[in-house]
Amino acid sequence: MADKKISSSKRTVLITGCSDGGLGAALAIAFHEAGLHVFATARNPSKMTQVASLGIETLTLDVQSDSSIADCVSKLSDLDILVNNAGAAYSMPVSDLSIPKAKDIFDLNVWSYLAMTQAFLPLLLKSKGMIVNQTSIAAVTTIPFQSTYNASKAAMAMFSDSQRLELGPFGITVVDLKTGAVVSNLIKNQKEATQASLPKGSIYEPAKEAVERTMRGDAFEDVGMPAQQWAGLVVQDLLRKRPPPNVWRGAKAGLAWVGTVLPFGMLDGMMKKMTGIDVVEQMVRK
């Protein structure tokens, strides 16, 4: 017998990547507190204890599995807001990065968002709902050794803009969530997933220690706006009568926005100092 579909009298929102300590979990809690019926999802449901303890409904979802996505769709009878949030980072100089690993990052940060959107589109068309794509300020900010992550976010930002125009005639709102620095598990998860070390023979070996420190994101770990504060502001923006097409929230988000209107490269000097590239320049030129 087929599973009974979940329906709700409240507005509904489904969020991907809701593991404990992440931005998805923070959004799930903020939407829940705002009175919406929240579907918090993650590949491993045992990692959603934070949201489950608050009575938030959890669903198993692997956004890189067509069958898992289809199974999740089959459980819902309606949906008002889809938040594509699941993602991963990858740090490596362009000269040394693994193309297969970079493709994996694009599969998660770009193609899974589109697969989710296509799968849930019938429900969103019915509700004249909203699609929210988490792209972060990385989509518009040049950060050394983060090119794969930033490029994937920039690609998704362009897809979001295209969706905004293409789906607008059908009553669907598309929002690009350009998140700044927020205290979350992103850097921690990156460190666990891949060892931030240069391969032997890298052109950066003279500055190996400085480069690997930047690759690990040591300067950014535990830096930024508290996740729950960020989520509360984001949900406030999204639940407006007319949500903005781009939501800039989190530490440094305002600066990143300013960078988009400044002459090209104006923030390069600041970014070099923030990421230690100025030290790398001195060392490799010796």
C-alpha positions in Angstrom: 0.0 0.0 0.0 1.3 3.4 -0.9 2.5 5.8 1.8 0.0 8.4 2.8 1.1 11.8 1.6 1.7 14.5 4.2 -0.5 17.6 4.0 -0.7 20.6 6.2 -3.0 23.6 6.8 0.0 25.8 7.4 2.4 27.1 4.8 5.0 24.4 4.1 8.8 24.6 3.6 11.3 21.9 2.7 15.0 22.5 3.4 17.9 20.4 2.3 21.1 19.9 4.3 19.6 20.1 7.9 22.3 18.2 9.8 23.1 19.4 13.3 25.1 22.6 13.5 24.5 23.6 9.9 22.8 26.5 8.2 19.9 24.3 7.1 19.1 23.3 10.7 19.2 27.0 11.7 16.7 27.8 8.9 14.5 24.9 9.9 14.3 26.2 13.4 13.6 29.8 12.3 10.9 28.8 9.9 9.3 26.5 12.6 9.3 29.5 15.1 7.7 31.6 12.4 4.8 29.1 12.3 5.4 27.2 9.1 5.2 23.4 8.7 8.9 22.5 8.2 10.3 19.4 6.4 13.9 19.2 7.5 15.9 16.8 5.3 19.4 15.3 5.3 21.0 12.2 3.9 21.5 10.8 7.4 18.5 11.4 9.6 20.4 10.5 12.8 22.3 13.8 12.3 19.1 15.9 12.7 18.7 15.6 16.4 18.7 19.3 16.9 15.6 19.9 14.8 13.9 16.7 15.7 14.0 17.6 19.4 11.9 20.6 18.6 9.2 18.6 17.0 10.2 19.5 13.4 9.3 16.9 10.9 12.4 15.2 9.4 12.7 13.3 6.1 15.6 11.3 4.7 16.9 12.8 1.5 20.0 12.4 -0.6 19.9 15.3 -3.0 22.3 13.5 -5.3 20.1 10.4 -5.7 17.2 10.6 -8.2 15.4 7.8 -6.4 15.8 9.5 -3.0 14.4 12.8 -4.4 11.5 11.0 -6.0 10.7 9.2 -2.8 10.7 12.5 -0.9 8.4 14.1 -3.5 6.0 11.2 -3.1 5.5 11.9 0.6 4.3 15.5 0.1 0.9 16.7 -1.1 1.8 20.4 -1.1 4.8 22.7 -0.8 5.1 26.4 -0.6 8.8 27.0 -0.2 11.8 24.9 -1.4 15.2 25.8 0.1 18.1 24.3 -1.7 20.8 24.6 1.0 22.9 21.3 1.0 26.4 21.9 -0.1 30.1 21.3 0.4 33.4 23.2 0.0 36.7 22.3 -1.5 40.0 24.1 -1.0 42.9 23.7 -3.5 44.9 26.0 -5.8 43.6 25.9 -9.4 47.0 24.5 -10.5 46.6 21.5 -8.1 42.9 20.8 -7.9 41.5 17.4 -8.7 39.1 17.7 -11.6 37.0 14.7 -10.5 36.7 16.2 -7.0 35.8 19.5 -8.5 33.1 17.8 -10.5 31.7 16.2 -7.4 31.4 19.7 -5.8 29.5 20.9 -8.8 27.3 17.9 -8.7 26.3 18.8 -5.1 26.3 22.6 -5.3 24.7 23.0 -8.7 23.2 20.0 -10.3 21.4 18.7 -7.2 19.8 22.1 -6.8 18.4 21.8 -10.3 17.3 18.2 -9.8 15.4 19.2 -6.6 13.8 22.2 -8.3 12.6 20.1 -11.3 11.3 17.4 -9.0 9.3 19.7 -6.7 8.2 22.1 -9.5 4.7 20.6 -9.9 4.0 21.3 -6.2 5.4 24.8 -6.4 3.4 25.5 -9.5 0.3 24.5 -7.7 1.1 26.8 -4.7 2.7 29.6 -6.7 5.5 29.1 -4.3 9.1 30.1 -3.8 12.5 28.6 -4.6 15.4 29.7 -2.4 18.9 28.9 -3.6 21.8 29.1 -1.1 24.7 30.6 -3.1 26.6 32.7 -0.5 28.7 35.7 -1.1 31.3 33.3 -2.5 29.3 33.7 -5.8 30.6 37.3 -6.1 33.8 37.2 -4.0 37.3 36.1 -5.2 38.8 34.0 -2.4 42.2 32.4 -3.1 42.3 28.6 -3.2 38.4 28.4 -3.0 37.9 28.6 -6.8 35.9 25.4 -7.2 33.5 26.3 -4.4 33.1 29.9 -5.5 32.7 28.9 -9.2 29.9 26.4 -8.2 28.2 29.2 -6.3 28.6 31.6 -9.1 27.1 29.1 -11.5 24.1 28.5 -9.2 23.6 32.3 -8.9 23.3 32.5 -12.7 20.8 29.6 -12.7 18.9 31.4 -10.0 18.7 34.5 -12.1 17.5 32.5 -15.1 14.9 30.7 -12.9 13.7 34.0 -11.6 12.8 35.2 -15.1 11.7 31.9 -16.5 9.4 30.9 -13.6 8.1 34.4 -12.9 5.2 34.1 -15.4 3.9 31.1 -13.5 3.8 33.0 -10.2 6.9 31.4 -8.7 9.3 33.6 -6.7 13.0 32.8 -6.9 15.4 34.1 -4.2 19.2 33.9 -4.3 20.5 33.6 -0.7 23.9 35.3 -0.6 25.1 34.4 2.8 28.1 36.0 4.4 30.2 34.7 7.3 28.1 32.6 9.7 29.3 30.3 12.4 28.4 26.8 11.1 29.9 23.4 10.4 30.9 24.2 6.8 34.7 24.5 7.4 34.7 21.7 10.0 32.9 19.4 7.5 35.4 20.4 4.8 38.3 19.5 7.0 36.8 16.1 7.8 36.0 15.4 4.1 39.3 16.3 2.6 42.8 16.9 3.9 43.8 20.5 3.2 47.3 19.7 2.0 49.2 20.6 -1.1 50.3 17.7 -3.4 54.0 17.1 -3.8 55.6 19.3 -6.4 53.1 22.1 -6.1 54.3 25.5 -7.3 53.2 26.7 -3.8 55.7 24.5 -1.9 57.9 27.5 -0.9 54.9 28.9 1.0 53.4 25.5 2.0 52.5 26.3 5.6 50.9 29.7 4.8 48.9 28.2 1.9 47.6 25.2 3.8 46.6 27.5 6.7 44.5 29.5 4.2 43.2 26.3 2.6 42.0 25.0 6.0 40.1 28.2 6.5 41.7 28.8 9.9 41.0 32.6 9.6 37.3 32.0 9.0 36.5 29.1 11.4 34.1 30.2 14.2 34.0 33.7 12.7 30.8 35.4 11.7 27.2 36.0 12.7 25.6 33.3 15.0 23.6 30.9 12.8 20.3 31.4 14.6 20.5 35.2 14.3 21.3 34.9 10.6 18.5 32.4 10.1 16.0 34.6 11.8 16.9 37.6 9.6 16.7 35.4 6.4 13.3 34.0 7.3 12.1 37.5 8.0 13.2 38.5 4.5 11.7 35.5 2.8 8.3 35.9 4.5 7.8 39.4 3.3 4.9 40.1 1.0 7.5 40.8 -1.7 10.8 39.0 -0.9 13.9 40.6 -2.5 15.4 38.6 -5.3 18.8 38.6 -3.5 19.0 38.3 0.3 22.4 39.5 1.7 22.7 38.3 5.3 25.6 37.4 7.5 28.9 39.0 8.4 30.7 40.7 5.4 27.6 40.3 3.3 27.3 44.1 3.0 30.9 44.4 2.0 30.5 41.8 -0.6 27.5 43.7 -2.1 29.6 46.9 -2.2 32.3 44.9 -4.0 29.9 44.1 -6.8 29.5 47.8 -7.6 33.1 48.9 -7.1 35.6 48.9 -10.0 37.0 45.4 -10.8 39.7 44.2 -8.3 39.2 47.0 -5.8 38.9 44.5 -2.9 41.9 42.3 -4.0 44.3 43.9 -1.6 42.0 43.4 1.3 41.3 39.8 0.3 45.1 39.1 -0.1 45.7 40.2 3.5 42.7 38.3 4.8 43.8 35.0 3.2 47.6 35.4 3.6 48.2 35.7 -0.2 50.4 38.7 0.5 52.7 36.4 2.6 52.6 33.8 -0.1 53.7 36.4 -2.7 56.7 37.3 -0.7 57.7 33.7 -0.1 57.4 32.4 -3.6 59.2 35.3 -5.1 62.3 34.8 -3.0 
